[in-house]
Amino acid sequence: MTNVSPLHELALLYLAMAQSGAADLSYAEREAVTDTLHSRYAYLSRAEVQNVVLEALTSHDGEILREAAREVIDTLGEMLSDDKKKDTLEDLLHIARADGVILAQERHFLDDIATSWAVALPLDEPASPPAETDVASWRALHHLAFIYLVLAHAPDSDFSPEERQLILRKLREWEPALTEDAVHEVLDLAIDRYAQGPHPTMLTASVEAVKVLLPVAQRQAALDDLVQIANADGVFLDSEEDLLNDLRTAWDLDTF
């Protein structure tokens, strides 16, 4: 192949990776794509790299982007050395983690690329999705963690470090006797379940569990937590307000 600098092909692949777990790219994912590519093409200005990313994004949306990426995977498989393939997989893993959650769709996409290129996926944990989480043993705190996570991630496909820390602090307030590691484990279990998808059925189950397990005053406290989580990034989205209104109704609460 004569093209030894496949910036456009990589931009397509990185965008497809970022979009594989959601309908729209979050700001964090778009920035991660640009920054990651720029780190590989440091001789270009960030603005030049960003223009390539924006061109690829505006030319390929949704299913078209994913179809283009399938062709690009084969093309890059012929163009890149094994070391460059490993570097690219590390970049893709970084992009998948940019929104705070690696979803099952993203894991499958990474797996497919690694298999196509015959290169090991640089994951600390197994590449395949985790086994189905046993939610039958969940306590109210687990269900709250799942609902908090849905509100934090689903509306904008972004789970920021600030949102994560706020959720951990809120969970700790519910059970102060728990160790920090135990609280992290509760959130990690919620993340594992969230990553498996689909979310609506599980969200309904968690909402119902909270209604059964917690009295009305504590359900109101949970809703207050969720309002704070929705505002944690400084933007209160319509979809977040819709979810909060649905929860208020489901939990038989007054207007917040």
Backbone hydrogen bonds, N-H to C=O, Kabsch-Sander energy under -0.5 kcal/mol:
donor,donor_aa,acceptor,acceptor_aa,energy
4,V,2,T,-1.0
7,L,5,S,-2.5
10,L,6,P,-2.5
11,A,7,L,-2.5
12,L,8,H,-2.0
13,L,9,E,-2.2
14,Y,10,L,-3.1
15,L,11,A,-2.3
16,A,12,L,-2.3
17,M,13,L,-2.2
18,A,14,Y,-2.3
19,Q,15,L,-2.0
20,S,16,A,-0.8
20,S,17,M,-0.7
22,A,19,Q,-1.1
30,R,26,S,-2.4
31,E,27,Y,-2.5
32,A,28,A,-2.2
33,V,29,E,-2.3
34,T,30,R,-2.2
35,D,31,E,-3.1
36,T,32,A,-2.5
37,L,33,V,-2.3
38,H,34,T,-2.6
39,S,35,D,-1.9
40,R,36,T,-0.9
40,R,37,L,-0.7
41,Y,37,L,-1.5
44,L,41,Y,-1.8
49,V,45,S,-1.9
50,Q,46,R,-2.9
51,N,47,A,-2.0
52,V,48,E,-1.5
53,V,49,V,-2.2
54,L,50,Q,-2.8
55,E,51,N,-2.3
56,A,52,V,-2.3
57,L,53,V,-2.4
58,T,54,L,-2.6
59,S,55,E,-1.6
60,H,56,A,-1.3
64,I,61,D,-1.7
66,R,62,G,-1.6
67,E,63,E,-2.4
68,A,64,I,-2.5
69,A,65,L,-2.1
70,R,66,R,-1.5
71,E,67,E,-1.3
72,V,68,A,-2.0
73,I,69,A,-2.3
74,D,70,R,-1.1
75,T,71,E,-2.1
76,L,72,V,-3.3
77,G,73,I,-1.8
78,E,74,D,-1.1
78,E,75,T,-0.8
79,M,75,T,-1.5
80,L,76,L,-2.8
85,K,81,S,-2.3
86,K,82,D,-2.2
87,D,83,D,-2.3
88,T,84,K,-2.5
89,L,85,K,-2.4
90,E,86,K,-2.2
91,D,87,D,-2.2
92,L,88,T,-2.7
93,L,89,L,-2.3
94,H,90,E,-2.0
95,I,91,D,-2.3
96,A,92,L,-2.5
97,R,93,L,-1.6
98,A,95,I,-1.2
100,G,97,R,-2.0
103,L,101,V,-0.8
104,A,195,A,-2.8
107,R,103,L,-2.2
108,H,104,A,-2.5
109,F,105,Q,-2.1
110,L,106,E,-2.5
111,D,107,R,-2.6
112,D,108,H,-2.5
113,I,109,F,-2.1
114,A,110,L,-2.6
115,T,111,D,-2.5
116,S,112,D,-2.5
117,W,113,I,-2.3
118,A,114,A,-0.7
118,A,115,T,-0.6
119,V,114,A,-2.3
123,L,121,L,-2.2
135,V,133,T,-1.3
137,S,134,D,-0.6
138,W,135,V,-1.6
142,H,139,R,-0.6
143,H,139,R,-1.7
144,L,140,A,-2.5
145,A,141,L,-2.4
146,F,142,H,-2.2
147,I,143,H,-2.3
148,Y,144,L,-3.0
149,L,145,A,-2.2
150,V,146,F,-2.4
151,L,147,I,-2.2
152,A,148,Y,-2.0
153,H,149,L,-2.8
154,A,150,V,-1.8
156,D,153,H,-0.5
157,S,153,H,-1.8
158,D,153,H,-0.9
159,F,99,D,-2.4
160,S,158,D,-0.5
164,R,160,S,-2.4
165,Q,161,P,-2.5
166,L,162,E,-2.1
167,I,163,E,-2.5
168,L,164,R,-2.5
169,R,165,Q,-2.2
170,K,166,L,-2.5
171,L,167,I,-2.7
172,R,168,L,-2.2
173,E,169,R,-1.8
174,W,170,K,-1.2
175,E,171,L,-1.4
178,L,175,E,-1.9
183,V,179,T,-2.0
184,H,180,E,-2.3
185,E,181,D,-2.2
186,V,182,A,-1.9
187,L,183,V,-2.1
188,D,184,H,-2.7
189,L,185,E,-2.2
190,A,186,V,-1.8
191,I,187,L,-2.5
192,D,188,D,-2.6
193,R,189,L,-2.2
194,Y,190,A,-2.6
195,A,191,I,-2.7
196,Q,192,D,-0.9
196,Q,193,R,-0.5
197,G,193,R,-0.9
197,G,194,Y,-0.6
202,M,198,P,-0.5
203,L,199,H,-3.2
204,T,200,P,-2.4
205,A,201,T,-2.0
206,S,202,M,-2.4
207,V,203,L,-2.7
208,E,204,T,-2.4
209,A,205,A,-2.2
210,V,206,S,-2.5
211,K,207,V,-1.8
212,V,208,E,-2.0
213,L,209,A,-2.9
214,L,210,V,-2.3
218,Q,215,P,-0.5
219,R,215,P,-2.0
220,Q,216,V,-2.2
221,A,217,A,-1.7
222,A,218,Q,-2.2
223,L,219,R,-2.2
224,D,220,Q,-2.3
225,D,221,A,-2.1
226,L,222,A,-2.1
227,V,223,L,-2.0
228,Q,224,D,-1.8
229,I,225,D,-2.3
230,A,226,L,-2.6
231,N,227,V,-1.4
232,A,229,I,-1.1
234,G,231,N,-1.7
237,L,235,V,-0.8
241,E,237,L,-2.1
242,D,238,D,-2.5
243,L,239,S,-2.0
244,L,240,E,-2.4
245,N,241,E,-2.4
246,D,242,D,-2.2
247,L,243,L,-2.4
248,R,244,L,-2.5
249,T,245,N,-2.1
250,A,246,D,-2.7
251,W,247,L,-2.5
252,D,249,T,-1.4
253,L,248,R,-2.9
